[in-house]
Amino acid sequence: MSSEVYDCIVIGAGIQGSCTAYQLAKKQQKTLLLEQFVLPHSRGSSHGQTRIIRKAYEEYFYIQMMQESYELWAQLEEEAGVELYRRTGLLVMGPENSEGFSRLQATMQSHKIPRVVLEKQEFSQHIPNVNLPEGNGALIDTLAGVLYADRALRAVQRIFQSGGGVIKDGEKVIDITPGAVVTVTTGSGVYRGRNLVITAGPWANTLLTHTGLQLPLKVVKINVCYWKEKIPGTYSVSQRFPCFIHMEPKEGEYDIYGLPSNEYPGLMKVCYHMGSETEPDERDKQTDRGDIDILMRYVTRCLPGLVPVPAVVESCMYTVTPDHHFVLDSHPTYGNIIIGAGFSGHGFKFGPIIGKVLSQLAMGQVPSHDLSPFGIKRLQSHARSSL
């Protein structure tokens, strides 16, 4: 075991862990970022070429965090010297009289988020090749767009390393010993840090077992589907087709979302925002295609310009909390162990601001955002001790 003691060790080099490590290094904290897989990899939740970035949310606390996250993405883009974001707008559709769609409109209005409400009679003129169901409303979050996810993750890691940060990949954590100095043991070495941040995605509970804590996290495998345009370019980013989210579609219980054709020419990404429960180390055994059946029915009904059978199916994992809100908190027993978990399939765009608040927690500072919606205490009725 080395006698070296880091100011902070971060476990998990997805977008949340990488942004946390980047923020810590910026604050002159000697930081080690550990990753179980060899980088880059596609075994977790941060891979893939694109994600949606938006301020369209029902909850005010997400909108407030996204205001700053946009600024931090722009700073990162400048620092990295690469394009990380493309503005496309986001089309949000949903039943006009539903609680969710109404609340989203009200929250956006009260926070003055730039938006355009599309009336039924003008919808097809603005958004061709989409069938707006009867009784559904539609609006555009005009500042929303596409984040280039793989590129963003590489950029954050590169800047972290150039600022003196250390990444050790291919090192799976096999033990954590809490204490005033936390000891982290991997298959290759033993590391010590005054603070520990756990941002391990689907493996969060596996690691938390070593600290006597289990959170009510459900890991699900998502089928990421790409659909062929019948006429190439119909839904393309170059034709200014927006990202979209359809709330409460009749085909399923959860949202359906899509991004314009871009990463695979002629193919549009359209996905169901939920999947089937899986074990993260055995996700390839999970072959349920219920979400694809839902999407095939949806594409047939609402996106007539797509062939209603997926051309490419990739996979991703979500780690979901019971209320679909994040966990951003200190360990209830060990104050120098910080947890970022349960990003529930909508966390990537928050990466820079989550990195900032987790680094503040790790340094004993007051977080710059109210983290009460993300506390562990709210989950206690669901939680189970591992002791």
C-alpha positions, 0 to 999 in steps of 0.5 A, spaced: 500 500 500 502 506 498 503 512 503 500 517 498 493 520 501 489 523 496 484 529 498 479 525 494 478 518 490 472 518 485 469 511 483 466 511 477 468 514 471 462 516 467 459 523 466 458 524 473 464 521 476 468 524 471 465 531 472 466 531 479 473 529 479 474 535 474 471 540 479 475 537 484 482 538 480 480 545 478 479 546 486 487 544 487 484 537 490 489 531 489 484 527 486 484 519 483 478 517 479 477 509 478 474 506 473 473 498 473 473 497 465 478 499 460 476 506 457 472 508 453 467 502 454 460 501 453 458 497 459 454 503 463 450 509 462 454 514 459 456 511 453 453 513 446 454 519 441 448 523 443 443 525 449 438 530 449 439 537 453 433 541 455 430 545 461 423 543 459 421 539 466 415 539 471 420 540 477 422 547 479 429 544 482 431 541 475 430 547 471 434 551 476 440 546 476 439 546 468 440 554 468 447 553 471 448 546 467 448 550 460 453 555 463 458 550 465 457 546 458 459 552 455 465 553 459 467 546 458 466 547 450 470 553 450 476 549 455 476 543 451 476 547 444 470 542 441 463 542 440 459 539 445 452 541 444 448 543 438 441 547 439 435 543 435 429 545 440 425 540 443 418 538 441 414 536 448 407 533 446 402 530 451 395 530 453 393 537 454 389 536 460 394 531 464 397 533 470 404 532 468 403 536 461 400 542 465 405 542 470 411 542 465 407 548 462 406 552 468 413 551 471 416 553 464 412 559 464 414 561 471 421 560 470 421 564 463 424 558 459 423 560 452 418 556 449 413 556 443 406 553 444 404 550 437 396 550 436 393 544 433 392 547 426 399 549 425 402 543 428 404 540 421 406 546 418 411 547 423 413 539 425 412 535 418 411 527 418 409 527 426 402 525 427 400 529 433 394 525 437 387 528 438 387 531 445 394 532 445 398 539 446 405 541 443 410 546 445 417 547 443 423 548 448 427 553 444 434 552 447 434 545 447 438 540 443 443 535 442 449 533 447 455 529 444 455 525 449 462 520 448 465 527 446 463 530 452 466 525 456 472 524 453 473 532 453 472 532 461 477 526 462 482 529 458 482 536 462 482 533 468 488 529 467 491 535 464 490 539 470 494 533 474 488 528 476 490 521 475 485 516 472 486 508 473 482 504 469 481 497 468 481 497 476 475 494 479 474 496 487 473 490 491 473 493 498 472 500 501 474 501 509 471 507 511 474 511 516 478 518 517 482 516 511 478 511 507 481 505 504 479 503 497 482 496 494 482 494 487 484 488 484 491 492 482 492 496 488 490 499 495 489 507 495 487 512 501 483 518 501 480 523 505 474 523 502 470 518 497 465 520 492 461 514 489 458 515 482 458 508 480 451 507 476 448 500 476 454 498 481 452 503 486 449 498 491 455 493 490 460 498 493 455 501 498 455 494 501 462 495 504 459 501 507 453 498 511 448 501 506 443 499 501 439 504 497 432 502 493 435 502 486 433 498 480 437 497 474 434 496 468 436 495 461 434 499 455 434 498 448 436 504 444 433 503 438 434 507 431 429 507 425 430 508 418 427 514 414 423 512 408 426 518 405 433 519 407 433 526 411 426 526 413 427 527 420 434 529 420 438 535 424 440 538 418 433 539 416 432 542 423 428 537 425 428 537 433 429 532 439 422 530 442 419 527 448 412 524 448 409 524 455 404 519 457 403 516 450 397 511 449 402 505 447 406 505 454 406 507 461 413 511 460 415 517 456 417 516 449 423 520 446 427 521 440 433 525 437 433 527 429 437 523 425 445 525 425 449 520 428 447 514 424 445 517 417 438 516 415 437 513 422 433 516 427 434 514 435 427 513 438 427 510 445 422 508 451 424 511 457 424 504 461 426 497 460 427 491 464 430 489 470 437 486 470 443 485 473 449 490 471 454 484 470 449 480 466 445 485 462 446 481 456 442 475 459 436 480 459 433 479 452 426 482 453 423 486 447 417 489 450 419 496 450 421 495 442 414 492 441 411 499 444 416 503 440 413 499 434 406 501 435 408 508 437 412 509 430 407 506 426 402 511 429 406 518 430 412 517 425 409 515 419 416 517 415 420 511 419 420 504 417 416 501 424 422 496 425 428 498 428 434 498 424 439 498 429 438 496 437 444 498 442 443 497 449 444 502 455 442 501 463 438 506 467 439 506 475 432 508 477 430 511 484 422 510 486 421 517 485 426 518 479 429 523 482 437 523 483 441 521 490 446 527 491 448 526 499 453 524 504 453 517 507 448 517 513 454 514 517 460 516 514 460 524 512 466 523 508 463 518 503 459 522 498 454 518 494 451 520 487 446 515 484 440 513 481 440 518 475 434 514 472 435 515 465 435 523 465 442 525 469 447 526 463 445 533 461 446 535 469 453 532 469 457 539 470 452 541 475 452 535 479 460 534 479 460 541 482 455 540 488 458 533 489 465 536 489 462 541 494 460 536 499 466 532 498 470 538 500 465 540 506 462 546 503 455 548 502 452 546 496 450 551 491 444 548 490 438 546 495 439 538 495 433 536 499 430 533 493 435 528 493 437 526 500 437 519 502 432 520 508 426 521 503 428 514 501 428 511 508 421 507 507 424 503 501 431 503 504 434 496 507 440 496 511 446 491 508 448 489 515 
